[in-house]
């Protein structure tokens, strides 16, 4: 059903988590230390279970480092019970916490609830790298900052980002974004992309690649 990552330096707890969630047909990856994880791979998970007290990089630090690039729910697994500790964890971007010791029933219930909420919210958003598309308001954000785009600029970005890595000709972009009866032409698309790049350059990024002789892609 879903891909879940569990990070805890207690291997026995990892065994319990893996066995319990795999019975719910989830694919569970376990890791005993956060420092060994490659952050660029974390976007493939639907939910992350993260221990707080770990050697090397603790859960609070790791959550803060990955929150901007990871869109999925992050649930802390913690023996810390002070309100200040829990508030700190949530302020760093965690969605919830499970106190140790926990029951299998509680673990499954919390995970299921957050996956269901995540599924509902995914219908109204698109996340790729540091970019967040609010599909309802038609607004694009970069690392939490709103990017001021025209309607046409936004539609081009959303279309290319939805098919990240796929190359589209200018004619295909006109057809898919503006429709068969649109008065826009290929030169208009080039101008829109030029303006998009100028705006995104202010954020030190350029996600739209030119594939010479073909068109554009969102890299």
C-alpha positions as CSV (number, residue, x, y, z in Angstrom):
1,X,0.0,0.0,0.0
2,X,2.4,2.7,1.2
3,X,6.2,3.0,1.5
4,X,7.3,3.7,5.1
5,X,10.7,4.5,6.5
6,X,11.4,3.8,10.2
7,X,14.6,5.2,11.8
8,X,15.6,4.1,15.3
9,X,18.8,3.0,16.9
10,X,16.9,0.3,18.8
11,X,16.9,-2.7,16.4
12,X,14.3,-4.5,18.4
13,X,11.9,-1.6,18.0
14,X,12.6,-1.6,14.3
15,X,11.7,-5.3,14.1
16,X,8.4,-4.7,15.9
17,X,7.5,-1.7,13.6
18,X,8.5,-3.6,10.4
19,X,6.5,-6.7,11.3
20,X,3.4,-4.8,12.5
21,X,3.2,-2.5,9.5
22,X,4.0,-5.1,6.9
23,X,1.0,-7.0,8.1
24,X,-1.0,-4.0,6.9
25,X,0.6,-4.6,3.5
26,X,2.9,-1.6,3.7
27,X,6.5,-1.7,2.4
28,X,8.7,-0.9,5.4
29,X,12.4,0.2,5.2
30,X,14.3,0.3,8.5
31,X,17.5,2.1,9.4
32,X,19.3,2.3,12.7
33,X,20.9,5.8,12.1
34,X,19.8,8.9,10.3
35,X,23.3,10.0,9.3
36,X,23.6,7.1,6.8
37,X,20.4,8.1,4.9
38,X,20.7,9.8,1.5
39,X,18.3,12.8,1.7
40,X,17.5,12.8,-2.0
41,X,16.0,9.3,-1.6
42,X,13.6,10.3,1.2
43,X,11.0,11.8,-1.2
44,X,10.0,8.3,-2.3
45,X,8.4,7.5,1.1
46,X,4.8,8.1,2.1
47,X,5.5,8.4,5.8
48,X,8.6,8.5,8.0
49,X,8.8,7.2,11.6
50,X,11.7,8.9,13.4
51,X,13.3,8.3,16.7
52,X,14.4,11.4,18.7
53,X,17.3,10.1,20.7
54,X,19.9,8.7,18.3
55,X,23.7,8.9,18.1
56,X,25.3,11.0,15.4
57,X,22.3,13.0,14.2
58,X,19.2,13.1,16.5
59,X,15.7,13.1,15.3
60,X,15.0,16.8,15.9
61,X,18.0,17.8,13.9
62,X,17.3,15.3,11.1
63,X,13.6,16.5,10.9
64,X,14.7,20.1,10.5
65,X,17.2,19.2,7.8
66,X,14.7,17.3,5.6
67,X,11.4,19.0,6.2
68,X,11.6,21.3,3.3
69,X,12.4,18.6,0.8
70,X,10.1,15.9,2.3
71,X,6.4,16.3,1.9
72,X,5.2,13.2,3.7
73,X,4.1,13.0,7.3
74,X,6.9,12.7,9.9
75,X,6.0,11.0,13.2
76,X,8.4,11.1,16.1
77,X,8.8,7.9,18.2
78,X,10.1,9.2,21.5
79,X,10.6,8.5,25.2
80,X,10.6,12.3,25.8
81,X,7.4,13.2,27.4
82,X,7.9,16.8,28.5
83,X,5.6,19.3,26.8
84,X,8.6,21.5,25.8
85,X,10.2,18.5,24.0
86,X,7.0,17.6,22.1
87,X,6.3,21.3,21.2
88,X,9.9,21.5,19.8
89,X,9.4,18.5,17.7
90,X,6.2,19.7,16.2
91,X,7.6,23.2,15.6
92,X,10.4,21.6,13.5
93,X,7.9,20.2,11.1
94,X,6.8,16.8,12.6
95,X,3.1,15.9,12.2
96,X,2.7,13.8,15.3
97,X,4.5,11.7,17.9
98,X,4.2,8.3,19.4
99,X,5.4,7.9,23.0
100,X,7.5,4.9,24.0
101,X,6.5,2.3,25.0
102,X,3.7,2.1,22.4
103,X,1.2,-0.6,21.5
104,X,1.0,-2.2,18.0
105,X,-2.6,-1.0,17.9
106,X,-1.6,2.6,18.5
107,X,1.2,2.4,16.0
108,X,-1.1,1.1,13.3
109,X,-3.9,3.6,14.1
110,X,-1.6,6.6,14.0
111,X,0.1,5.5,10.8
112,X,-3.2,4.8,9.1
113,X,-4.7,8.1,10.1
114,X,-1.8,10.1,8.7
115,X,-1.7,8.1,5.5
116,X,-5.4,8.8,4.9
117,X,-5.0,12.5,5.5
118,X,-1.9,12.5,3.3
119,X,-3.9,10.9,0.5
120,X,-6.7,13.5,0.8
121,X,-4.2,16.4,0.7
122,X,-2.3,15.0,-2.3
123,X,-5.3,15.6,-4.5
124,X,-4.8,19.4,-4.0
125,X,-1.0,19.7,-4.1
126,X,2.0,18.8,-6.1
127,X,5.5,18.7,-4.6
128,X,8.8,18.3,-6.5
129,X,12.1,19.1,-4.8
130,X,11.8,22.5,-3.1
131,X,8.7,23.4,-5.2
132,X,5.2,23.2,-3.8
133,X,2.2,23.7,-6.1
134,X,-1.1,24.5,-4.4
135,X,-3.4,23.1,-7.1
136,X,-6.5,24.7,-5.6
137,X,-5.2,28.3,-5.5
138,X,-2.9,27.8,-8.5
139,X,0.0,29.2,-6.5
140,X,3.7,28.1,-6.7
141,X,6.0,28.2,-3.7
142,X,9.8,27.7,-3.4
143,X,11.0,26.6,0.1
144,X,7.9,28.2,1.5
145,X,8.1,31.5,-0.4
146,X,5.4,32.4,-2.9
147,X,6.6,32.9,-6.5
148,X,4.6,35.6,-8.3
149,X,3.7,34.1,-11.6
150,X,1.1,35.1,-14.2
151,X,-1.7,32.6,-14.9
152,X,0.0,31.3,-18.1
153,X,3.4,31.0,-16.4
154,X,1.9,29.0,-13.5
155,X,0.0,26.7,-15.9
156,X,3.2,25.9,-17.8
157,X,5.1,25.2,-14.6
158,X,2.4,23.0,-13.2
159,X,2.1,21.0,-16.5
160,X,5.8,20.4,-16.8
161,X,6.2,19.6,-13.1
162,X,3.4,17.0,-13.3
163,X,5.5,15.1,-15.9
164,X,8.9,15.8,-14.4
165,X,11.7,14.5,-16.6
166,X,9.5,14.1,-19.7
167,X,10.3,16.3,-22.7
168,X,7.5,18.2,-24.4
169,X,7.6,20.2,-27.7
170,X,6.4,23.7,-27.8
171,X,3.4,22.6,-29.8
172,X,2.5,20.0,-27.1
173,X,2.8,22.6,-24.4
174,X,0.5,25.0,-26.3
175,X,-2.0,22.1,-26.8
176,X,-1.9,20.7,-23.3
177,X,-1.8,24.0,-21.4
178,X,-3.9,26.4,-23.5
179,X,-6.0,24.0,-25.6
180,X,-6.6,23.4,-29.3
181,X,-8.4,26.7,-29.9
182,X,-5.8,28.8,-28.1
183,X,-4.4,31.9,-29.9
184,X,-1.0,31.3,-28.1
185,X,1.8,30.0,-30.3
186,X,5.3,28.6,-29.8
187,X,6.9,32.0,-29.6
188,X,4.6,32.9,-26.7
189,X,5.7,29.7,-24.9
190,X,9.3,30.7,-25.3
191,X,8.6,34.1,-23.9
192,X,6.7,32.6,-20.9
193,X,9.6,30.3,-20.2
194,X,12.1,33.1,-20.4
195,X,10.0,35.1,-17.8
196,X,9.6,32.1,-15.6
197,X,13.4,31.5,-15.6
198,X,14.0,35.2,-14.7
199,X,11.7,34.9,-11.7
200,X,13.1,31.6,-10.5
201,X,16.7,32.9,-10.9
202,X,16.0,35.1,-7.8
203,X,15.7,31.8,-5.8
204,X,19.0,30.5,-7.3
205,X,17.3,27.7,-9.3
206,X,16.3,26.9,-12.8
207,X,14.1,23.8,-13.0
208,X,13.1,24.1,-16.7
209,X,15.6,22.6,-19.0
210,X,15.8,23.3,-22.8
211,X,16.2,20.1,-24.8
212,X,17.6,21.5,-28.1
213,X,15.5,20.7,-31.2
214,X,12.7,19.3,-29.1
215,X,11.3,21.6,-26.3
216,X,11.3,21.8,-22.6
217,X,11.2,19.6,-19.5
218,X,11.0,20.0,-15.7
219,X,14.3,18.5,-14.5
